[in-house]
Amino acid sequence: MQITRDDVRNIAIIAHVDHGKTTLVDELLKQSGVFRENQEVAERVMDSNDIERERGITILSKNTAVSYNGTKINIIDTPGHADFGGEVERVLKMVNGVILVVDAFEGAMPQTKFVLKKALELGLAVIVCINKIDRPEARPAEVEEEVLELLLELDANEEQLDCPFVYASAKEGIASLSADTPGTDMKPLFETILKYIPAPTGDPDAGTQVLISTIDYNEYVGRIGVGKVDNGSLKLNQECVIVNAHEPDKKMKVKIGKLYEFEGLAKVDVEEAGIGSIVAISGIADIHIGDTICSPENPEAIPFQKISEPTISMDFMVNDSPLAGKEGKFVTSRHIRDRLFKELNTDVSLRVEETETTECFKVSGRGELHLSVLIENMRREGFEFAVSKAEVIYKTDENGKKQEPFEIAVIDVPEEFSGTVINMLNERKGELQGMAPLGTGTTRLEFSIPSRGLIGFRGDFLTATKGNGIINTIFDGYQPYKGDMSYRSNGSLIAFESGESITYGLFNAQERGTLFIGPGEQVYGGMVVGECPRQEDIEVNVCKKKQLTNTRASGSDEALKLTPPKVLSLEQALDFIDTDELLEITPEHLRIRKKILDPKLRLRAGRAAAQRG
């Protein structure tokens, strides 16, 4: 018999990146009394990973729970970046409703549309929270209209269209049911959750059914499965069977060794969990996303949508440059292999494939950001390796025609740069779909563009818009191949010999382009030390010393003035490298190099490629 469990609500917080989800969760935790009065609490306490804190983005979904008026509210904070969309799709299976957070100025953005579409398809109840209403340029009434239009466009049902709106400033910790009257605390949002989000239902007398929606990983206990109890109950030491809707032959006997529920930011040991409870289970080594934990009597798998396929890939390989092995702690192919396969424990949108050579692995993900976060994590852990340029993953349709991934790019730029940006994207095979003024001198452009047209685009885009442009992209399926395009209009300045860079050599080289290094840095022949303004590669000797004769003393010339080098970040370096180059990554340095270091062999390979092309 189906029952409703009124003392529990399960919600996910979904939004576009940087619209304030994590800050909102912070306030819900604070105002529900999770922290002591005098407790020091870090800002954005849910972003636990260093990279999440530095970049101000959420990468992994997090579970937490608060109590309000005797009701336990399980909250899942989800990532807003499309690259981590695989995370969002899965966690929505655990909840009965979502809070859609929308910035009161930016309005509904591409990722908002993406995650909202998934929520509506699952029939979830929606509460719209228009956040940042204290921004000077906030336009809550217009944003409300935009959200309603978006709901219509996404075929929301009657109940979903009749969703409540809450107006909040997560930063100030206030919410209100009217845009005109500011609130004093978060109570209106708590009340709206209890009123509009359905309580979980299920049959307590049926066999146990728990769908694993996310996997956590801990060095001490290994894999931890997180999911919701759909039917029956789950007890400590219970004998169960694991089945999977996508793997009909899977039938694995297991015993529940450890069972936890979430309270605040902690996991709390429990003996038993009933319907609607979100639980964490450890002690099952081979547990995967999409598995259903069932009673042995009648094991029935809960259907589960397949995880979205990766669209972009990179080769991760052992570093074989002349400076290899000097800075990293983990440098062998076995180290790199073990680390990449360990990442698969928690990141199901990632694919790792072995290649013909043991020194190289093909790693595929949802976008450049997805892969760059993995690279940055490995670098901080002491790994040294090299990566190739990101390449899109092509498919062929039933007629044997080549298909490539496309993105919708939504770009907000000051009006004076819109013409430049349109030209830049046209060159990269983009098609303008729409253009609208946003007020405050900003124009919003919407493009359909091949994913490969966006590889390496962000750096050029920020330069062209003087840092004032905002670009957001969302995957838009596979379409017919659009023809060849060149990734980069500039060549590279390549070091001619190995040694240490000298001011005199750098001074002569800087006339040829923009340098990436300063004096006193170790270089080797074939390493890229700068960018050439023309399309050709030029060799320069940055280790060249001044010839001293009896008529030319070392200090007689005026001091040589060097332009400060352009130091590339990881993303900029990944954007910059071309298809014949690699990025050497060590805990201390990022070095761009040619795949073939020897200039004669490189020239020969270039000629052979030109003849083939």
Helices and strands as residue ranges (DSSP letters): E 3-4, E 8-15, H 21-31, H 50-55, E 62-68, E 71-77, G 82-84, H 85-91, G 92-94, E 97-103, H 110-121, E 125-131, H 140-153, H 158-161, E 165-169, E 174-176, H 187-196, E 201-202, E 209-218, E 222-231, E 234-235, E 239-244, E 247-255, E 258-263, E 266-269, E 272-273, E 278-282, E 291-294, E 312-317, H 333-343, E 351-354, E 360-365, H 368-380, E 385-388, E 391-392, E 395-396, E 402-414, G 415-417, H 418-427, E 431-439, E 442-450, H 451-454, H 457-464, E 470-480, E 491-495, E 499-500, H 503-509, G 510-512, E 514-515, E 522-523, E 527-532, E 538-540, H 570-576, E 581-585, E 590-594, H 599-612
